Amino acid sequence: MTTLGIFLKYKDELLGGKGEIVLGPDGKPVYMPKTGMIERFVDRTLSWLLPVVAGIVGLWGLNRIYWAWRKSRLSHDLNIATMTRPRNTPEPRA
């Protein structure tokens, strides 16, 4: 209950206030919203977290592509080797 009371008291500081109307450079009134502490924290966190996540996903994708390429090349080389092997030689053991 105490947490709810503190949140209700400081909700404008945490979530952002109603904002204010200020005069713009051309003299016309412009609405400027106020950002809260939570929004600023999330913005700062996402500004460094998203590039890190994108890098990890990119490296994972490159790893998957590399091993798929290796597997396809290996199977291709194995097919070529079995085609060029003389008929009277025994099968290679794995």
ChimeraX commands (.cxc) that place a marker at each C-alpha (Angstrom):
marker #1 position 0.00,0.00,0.00 radius 0.5
marker #1 position 2.84,2.36,0.79 radius 0.5
marker #1 position 4.33,1.85,-2.67 radius 0.5
marker #1 position 1.05,2.80,-4.31 radius 0.5
marker #1 position 0.86,5.96,-2.20 radius 0.5
marker #1 position 4.43,6.96,-3.10 radius 0.5
marker #1 position 3.76,6.23,-6.77 radius 0.5
marker #1 position 0.60,8.35,-6.77 radius 0.5
marker #1 position 2.44,11.23,-5.07 radius 0.5
marker #1 position 5.36,11.23,-7.51 radius 0.5
marker #1 position 3.64,9.95,-10.67 radius 0.5
marker #1 position 4.34,13.15,-12.61 radius 0.5
marker #1 position 8.07,12.88,-11.89 radius 0.5
marker #1 position 8.13,9.15,-12.70 radius 0.5
marker #1 position 5.86,8.99,-15.75 radius 0.5
marker #1 position 6.06,12.53,-17.03 radius 0.5
marker #1 position 3.93,15.53,-16.40 radius 0.5
marker #1 position 1.29,17.10,-18.50 radius 0.5
marker #1 position 3.79,19.30,-20.27 radius 0.5
marker #1 position 3.59,22.98,-20.97 radius 0.5
marker #1 position 2.91,25.38,-23.79 radius 0.5
marker #1 position 5.88,27.55,-24.74 radius 0.5
marker #1 position 6.46,30.05,-27.49 radius 0.5
marker #1 position 8.35,28.60,-30.44 radius 0.5
marker #1 position 11.04,30.39,-32.48 radius 0.5
marker #1 position 8.41,31.87,-34.77 radius 0.5
marker #1 position 6.32,33.16,-31.87 radius 0.5
marker #1 position 3.60,30.52,-32.12 radius 0.5
marker #1 position 2.69,28.48,-29.04 radius 0.5
marker #1 position 4.07,24.93,-29.07 radius 0.5
marker #1 position 3.20,22.07,-26.70 radius 0.5
marker #1 position 6.32,20.60,-25.00 radius 0.5
marker #1 position 5.61,17.31,-23.20 radius 0.5
marker #1 position 7.58,16.58,-20.04 radius 0.5
marker #1 position 9.38,13.26,-19.87 radius 0.5
marker #1 position 9.43,11.26,-16.70 radius 0.5
marker #1 position 12.27,9.49,-14.96 radius 0.5
marker #1 position 11.13,6.06,-16.21 radius 0.5
marker #1 position 10.99,7.19,-19.83 radius 0.5
marker #1 position 14.46,8.74,-19.66 radius 0.5
marker #1 position 15.86,5.58,-18.04 radius 0.5
marker #1 position 14.32,3.33,-20.71 radius 0.5
marker #1 position 15.60,5.59,-23.51 radius 0.5
marker #1 position 19.15,5.53,-22.16 radius 0.5
marker #1 position 19.07,1.78,-21.60 radius 0.5
marker #1 position 17.73,1.04,-25.07 radius 0.5
marker #1 position 20.28,3.31,-26.72 radius 0.5
marker #1 position 23.10,0.93,-25.76 radius 0.5
marker #1 position 21.15,-2.32,-25.38 radius 0.5
marker #1 position 19.67,-2.49,-28.89 radius 0.5
marker #1 position 23.05,-2.33,-30.73 radius 0.5
marker #1 position 24.41,-5.07,-28.45 radius 0.5
marker #1 position 21.41,-7.30,-29.15 radius 0.5
marker #1 position 21.67,-6.57,-32.89 radius 0.5
marker #1 position 25.35,-7.56,-32.84 radius 0.5
marker #1 position 24.62,-10.82,-31.03 radius 0.5
marker #1 position 21.81,-11.70,-33.45 radius 0.5
marker #1 position 24.05,-10.84,-36.41 radius 0.5
marker #1 position 26.88,-13.05,-35.16 radius 0.5
marker #1 position 24.42,-15.88,-34.49 radius 0.5
marker #1 position 23.09,-15.56,-38.05 radius 0.5
marker #1 position 26.59,-15.56,-39.54 radius 0.5
marker #1 position 27.43,-18.65,-37.50 radius 0.5
marker #1 position 24.33,-20.46,-38.81 radius 0.5
marker #1 position 25.13,-19.49,-42.40 radius 0.5
marker #1 position 28.77,-20.59,-42.04 radius 0.5
marker #1 position 27.90,-24.05,-40.68 radius 0.5
marker #1 position 25.17,-24.54,-43.29 radius 0.5
marker #1 position 27.71,-23.68,-45.98 radius 0.5
marker #1 position 30.28,-26.06,-44.44 radius 0.5
marker #1 position 27.73,-28.88,-44.32 radius 0.5
marker #1 position 26.62,-28.35,-47.90 radius 0.5
marker #1 position 30.24,-28.17,-49.11 radius 0.5
marker #1 position 31.13,-31.32,-47.18 radius 0.5
marker #1 position 28.20,-33.24,-48.62 radius 0.5
marker #1 position 29.10,-31.98,-52.11 radius 0.5
marker #1 position 32.72,-33.09,-51.66 radius 0.5
marker #1 position 31.55,-36.48,-50.38 radius 0.5
marker #1 position 29.30,-36.94,-53.42 radius 0.5
marker #1 position 32.16,-36.06,-55.75 radius 0.5
marker #1 position 34.46,-38.49,-53.92 radius 0.5
marker #1 position 31.98,-41.36,-54.23 radius 0.5
marker #1 position 31.46,-40.65,-57.93 radius 0.5
marker #1 position 35.18,-40.67,-58.70 radius 0.5
marker #1 position 36.02,-43.74,-56.55 radius 0.5
marker #1 position 36.82,-46.85,-58.57 radius 0.5
marker #1 position 34.07,-49.49,-58.46 radius 0.5
marker #1 position 36.17,-52.37,-57.17 radius 0.5
marker #1 position 37.34,-50.60,-53.97 radius 0.5
marker #1 position 35.46,-51.25,-50.71 radius 0.5
marker #1 position 33.22,-48.62,-49.14 radius 0.5
marker #1 position 35.07,-46.28,-46.75 radius 0.5
marker #1 position 34.18,-46.80,-43.09 radius 0.5
marker #1 position 32.96,-43.88,-41.05 radius 0.5
marker link #1:1,2 radius 0.2
marker link #1:2,3 radius 0.2
marker link #1:3,4 radius 0.2
marker link #1:4,5 radius 0.2
marker link #1:5,6 radius 0.2
marker link #1:6,7 radius 0.2
marker link #1:7,8 radius 0.2
marker link #1:8,9 radius 0.2
marker link #1:9,10 radius 0.2
marker link #1:10,11 radius 0.2
marker link #1:11,12 radius 0.2
marker link #1:12,13 radius 0.2
marker link #1:13,14 radius 0.2
marker link #1:14,15 radius 0.2
marker link #1:15,16 radius 0.2
marker link #1:16,17 radius 0.2
marker link #1:17,18 radius 0.2
marker link #1:18,19 radius 0.2
marker link #1:19,20 radius 0.2
marker link #1:20,21 radius 0.2
marker link #1:21,22 radius 0.2
marker link #1:22,23 radius 0.2
marker link #1:23,24 radius 0.2
marker link #1:24,25 radius 0.2
marker link #1:25,26 radius 0.2
marker link #1:26,27 radius 0.2
marker link #1:27,28 radius 0.2
marker link #1:28,29 radius 0.2
marker link #1:29,30 radius 0.2
marker link #1:30,31 radius 0.2
marker link #1:31,32 radius 0.2
marker link #1:32,33 radius 0.2
marker link #1:33,34 radius 0.2
marker link #1:34,35 radius 0.2
marker link #1:35,36 radius 0.2
marker link #1:36,37 radius 0.2
marker link #1:37,38 radius 0.2
marker link #1:38,39 radius 0.2
marker link #1:39,40 radius 0.2
marker link #1:40,41 radius 0.2
marker link #1:41,42 radius 0.2
marker link #1:42,43 radius 0.2
marker link #1:43,44 radius 0.2
marker link #1:44,45 radius 0.2
marker link #1:45,46 radius 0.2
marker link #1:46,47 radius 0.2
marker link #1:47,48 radius 0.2
marker link #1:48,49 radius 0.2
marker link #1:49,50 radius 0.2
marker link #1:50,51 radius 0.2
marker link #1:51,52 radius 0.2
marker link #1:52,53 radius 0.2
marker link #1:53,54 radius 0.2
marker link #1:54,55 radius 0.2
marker link #1:55,56 radius 0.2
marker link #1:56,57 radius 0.2
marker link #1:57,58 radius 0.2
marker link #1:58,59 radius 0.2
marker link #1:59,60 radius 0.2
marker link #1:60,61 radius 0.2
marker link #1:61,62 radius 0.2
marker link #1:62,63 radius 0.2
marker link #1:63,64 radius 0.2
marker link #1:64,65 radius 0.2
marker link #1:65,66 radius 0.2
marker link #1:66,67 radius 0.2
marker link #1:67,68 radius 0.2
marker link #1:68,69 radius 0.2
marker link #1:69,70 radius 0.2
marker link #1:70,71 radius 0.2
marker link #1:71,72 radius 0.2
marker link #1:72,73 radius 0.2
marker link #1:73,74 radius 0.2
marker link #1:74,75 radius 0.2
marker link #1:75,76 radius 0.2
marker link #1:76,77 radius 0.2
marker link #1:77,78 radius 0.2
marker link #1:78,79 radius 0.2
marker link #1:79,80 radius 0.2
marker link #1:80,81 radius 0.2
marker link #1:81,82 radius 0.2
marker link #1:82,83 radius 0.2
marker link #1:83,84 radius 0.2
marker link #1:84,85 radius 0.2
marker link #1:85,86 radius 0.2
marker link #1:86,87 radius 0.2
marker link #1:87,88 radius 0.2
marker link #1:88,89 radius 0.2
marker link #1:89,90 radius 0.2
marker link #1:90,91 radius 0.2
marker link #1:91,92 radius 0.2
marker link #1:92,93 radius 0.2
marker link #1:93,94 radius 0.2
view
